[in-house]
Amino acid sequence: MLKPTPVDWFCWHPFLMLIGTVPVATSAVLIKKIGGYYNTKTHGFLLFLTLTLFVGGVYVIYTNKEMHHKSHLVSWHSWIGVTAAGLLVGEACGGFFALDPDCKIRTSPTVEAYVRMFHKYGGKVTLMLAYIACITGWYKRSHWMVEGSAFGLNSLHCTIIFTVPLLVFAYVAFIKKY
């Protein structure tokens, strides 16, 4: 079996994590805001896709670190990302077992209300941590990419350019009411 080169293999990590966080997870939040059975099911499906992309991204970075004999969990980016991924697993379990219209475990209305509240606010915290992990990862990577850039951009400029769209997504997903 051919082994991927480390640079090619690493590129899958930011790709999977960014796709899982920005368009897929943010769309899931926006679709859930509309309400209704099918939008709730679509919300769950999209977040399952997000979870799948996150697992792939974690696998890629874990194996990449192993290929290079580097230590794991040594930066703020890694700790924030692992926390977001762990919370996403908890959110997925809570959403599927307690809130899915077809599969949920029947509980009292009080318990369901608490689970719904924790799922709603926990999901917001999870997505914000994922955004922060994207920003810190972009900052780390852009620091490496733009050294000696012909455009005169430094890593802070690249991070700001990357962060502005995320702030717009966060505003629409968490603050704006429909």
GUDOTI-587147 format. One record per residue (C-alpha): residue in three letters; x, y, z. Coordinates in steps of 0.2 Angstrom, whole numbers, plus 5000, padded with zeros to 4 digits. Example, Ala and Ser with C-alpha at 12.3 -4.5 7.8 and 13.67 -1.06 7.14 Angstrom:
<atoms>
ATOM  code     X     Y     Z
ATOM   ALA  5062  4978  5039
ATOM   SER  5068  4995  5036
</atoms>
This chain:
<atoms>
ATOM  code     X     Y     Z
ATOM   MET  5000  5000  5000
ATOM   LEU  5007  5017  4996
ATOM   LYS  5008  5029  5010
ATOM   PRO  5004  5047  5007
ATOM   THR  5017  5060  5009
ATOM   PRO  5016  5069  5026
ATOM   VAL  5012  5086  5018
ATOM   ASP  4998  5079  5007
ATOM   TRP  4991  5069  5022
ATOM   PHE  4991  5084  5033
ATOM   CYS  4981  5095  5021
ATOM   TRP  4966  5084  5024
ATOM   HIS  4965  5089  5042
ATOM   PRO  4961  5108  5040
ATOM   PHE  4950  5103  5025
ATOM   LEU  4939  5091  5034
ATOM   MET  4938  5102  5050
ATOM   LEU  4934  5118  5040
ATOM   ILE  4921  5109  5030
ATOM   GLY  4913  5101  5045
ATOM   THR  4913  5117  5055
ATOM   VAL  4909  5132  5043
ATOM   PRO  4897  5127  5030
ATOM   VAL  4890  5110  5037
ATOM   ALA  4888  5114  5055
ATOM   THR  4882  5132  5053
ATOM   SER  4869  5127  5040
ATOM   ALA  4863  5114  5053
ATOM   VAL  4860  5127  5066
ATOM   LEU  4852  5139  5053
ATOM   ILE  4840  5125  5047
ATOM   LYS  4835  5120  5065
ATOM   LYS  4830  5139  5068
ATOM   ILE  4816  5137  5055
ATOM   GLY  4808  5123  5065
ATOM   GLY  4798  5108  5060
ATOM   TYR  4800  5089  5058
ATOM   TYR  4810  5088  5042
ATOM   ASN  4821  5103  5047
ATOM   THR  4825  5094  5064
ATOM   LYS  4829  5078  5055
ATOM   THR  4840  5088  5042
ATOM   HIS  4848  5097  5057
ATOM   GLY  4853  5080  5064
ATOM   PHE  4859  5073  5048
ATOM   LEU  4870  5088  5045
ATOM   LEU  4877  5087  5062
ATOM   PHE  4880  5068  5060
ATOM   LEU  4890  5073  5044
ATOM   THR  4899  5086  5054
ATOM   LEU  4904  5073  5067
ATOM   THR  4910  5061  5053
ATOM   LEU  4921  5075  5046
ATOM   PHE  4928  5079  5063
ATOM   VAL  4932  5061  5066
ATOM   GLY  4941  5060  5050
ATOM   GLY  4950  5076  5054
ATOM   VAL  4956  5070  5071
ATOM   TYR  4961  5053  5063
ATOM   VAL  4972  5063  5050
ATOM   ILE  4981  5074  5063
ATOM   TYR  4984  5059  5074
ATOM   THR  4992  5049  5061
ATOM   ASN  5001  5064  5054
ATOM   LYS  5009  5067  5071
ATOM   GLU  5013  5048  5073
ATOM   MET  5022  5049  5056
ATOM   HIS  5032  5063  5062
ATOM   HIS  5035  5057  5079
ATOM   LYS  5028  5073  5087
ATOM   SER  5019  5075  5103
ATOM   HIS  5000  5077  5103
ATOM   LEU  4990  5090  5112
ATOM   VAL  5004  5103  5114
ATOM   SER  4995  5119  5108
ATOM   TRP  4979  5129  5112
ATOM   HIS  4973  5125  5095
ATOM   SER  4974  5106  5099
ATOM   TRP  4966  5107  5116
ATOM   ILE  4952  5118  5110
ATOM   GLY  4949  5107  5095
ATOM   VAL  4949  5091  5105
ATOM   THR  4937  5099  5118
ATOM   ALA  4925  5104  5103
ATOM   ALA  4926  5087  5096
ATOM   GLY  4922  5079  5113
ATOM   LEU  4907  5091  5116
ATOM   LEU  4901  5087  5098
ATOM   VAL  4901  5068  5102
ATOM   GLY  4891  5072  5118
ATOM   GLU  4879  5084  5108
ATOM   ALA  4876  5070  5095
ATOM   CYS  4872  5057  5109
ATOM   GLY  4860  5069  5118
ATOM   GLY  4852  5075  5102
ATOM   PHE  4849  5057  5095
ATOM   PHE  4844  5048  5111
ATOM   ALA  4834  5062  5119
ATOM   LEU  4828  5074  5106
ATOM   ASP  4826  5065  5089
ATOM   PRO  4808  5065  5085
ATOM   ASP  4808  5046  5079
ATOM   CYS  4822  5039  5090
ATOM   LYS  4822  5048  5107
ATOM   ILE  4820  5039  5124
ATOM   ARG  4804  5044  5132
ATOM   THR  4806  5055  5147
ATOM   SER  4796  5067  5158
ATOM   PRO  4793  5084  5150
ATOM   THR  4804  5092  5163
ATOM   VAL  4819  5081  5159
ATOM   GLU  4816  5084  5141
ATOM   ALA  4815  5103  5143
ATOM   TYR  4832  5102  5153
ATOM   VAL  4840  5091  5139
ATOM   ARG  4834  5103  5126
ATOM   MET  4841  5118  5135
ATOM   PHE  4858  5110  5138
ATOM   HIS  4858  5104  5119
ATOM   LYS  4854  5121  5113
ATOM   TYR  4867  5131  5123
ATOM   GLY  4880  5117  5123
ATOM   GLY  4878  5116  5104
ATOM   LYS  4882  5135  5104
ATOM   VAL  4897  5133  5115
ATOM   THR  4903  5118  5104
ATOM   LEU  4901  5128  5088
ATOM   MET  4910  5143  5095
ATOM   LEU  4924  5132  5101
ATOM   ALA  4925  5124  5084
ATOM   TYR  4926  5142  5076
ATOM   ILE  4940  5147  5089
ATOM   ALA  4949  5131  5084
ATOM   CYS  4948  5135  5066
ATOM   ILE  4955  5153  5069
ATOM   THR  4969  5147  5080
ATOM   GLY  4974  5133  5067
ATOM   TRP  4973  5146  5053
ATOM   TYR  4984  5157  5063
ATOM   LYS  4997  5143  5066
ATOM   ARG  4997  5138  5048
ATOM   SER  4997  5156  5041
ATOM   HIS  5012  5160  5051
ATOM   TRP  5021  5146  5042
ATOM   MET  5013  5150  5025
ATOM   VAL  5016  5169  5023
ATOM   GLU  5034  5170  5029
ATOM   GLY  5042  5181  5016
ATOM   SER  5026  5184  5007
ATOM   ALA  5027  5194  4991
ATOM   PHE  5010  5202  4996
ATOM   GLY  5017  5209  5012
ATOM   LEU  5004  5200  5022
ATOM   ASN  5009  5193  5039
ATOM   SER  5000  5180  5049
ATOM   LEU  4989  5192  5058
ATOM   HIS  4982  5199  5042
ATOM   CYS  4978  5182  5035
ATOM   THR  4970  5177  5051
ATOM   ILE  4959  5193  5051
ATOM   ILE  4954  5190  5033
ATOM   PHE  4949  5172  5038
ATOM   THR  4940  5177  5054
ATOM   VAL  4928  5190  5047
ATOM   PRO  4917  5177  5037
ATOM   LEU  4917  5167  5053
ATOM   LEU  4911  5181  5063
ATOM   VAL  4897  5184  5050
ATOM   PHE  4892  5165  5052
ATOM   ALA  4892  5167  5071
ATOM   TYR  4881  5182  5070
ATOM   VAL  4868  5174  5059
ATOM   ALA  4869  5157  5068
ATOM   PHE  4868  5163  5086
ATOM   ILE  4861  5181  5087
ATOM   LYS  4850  5185  5072
ATOM   LYS  4832  5180  5074
ATOM   TYR  4821  5175  5059
</atoms>
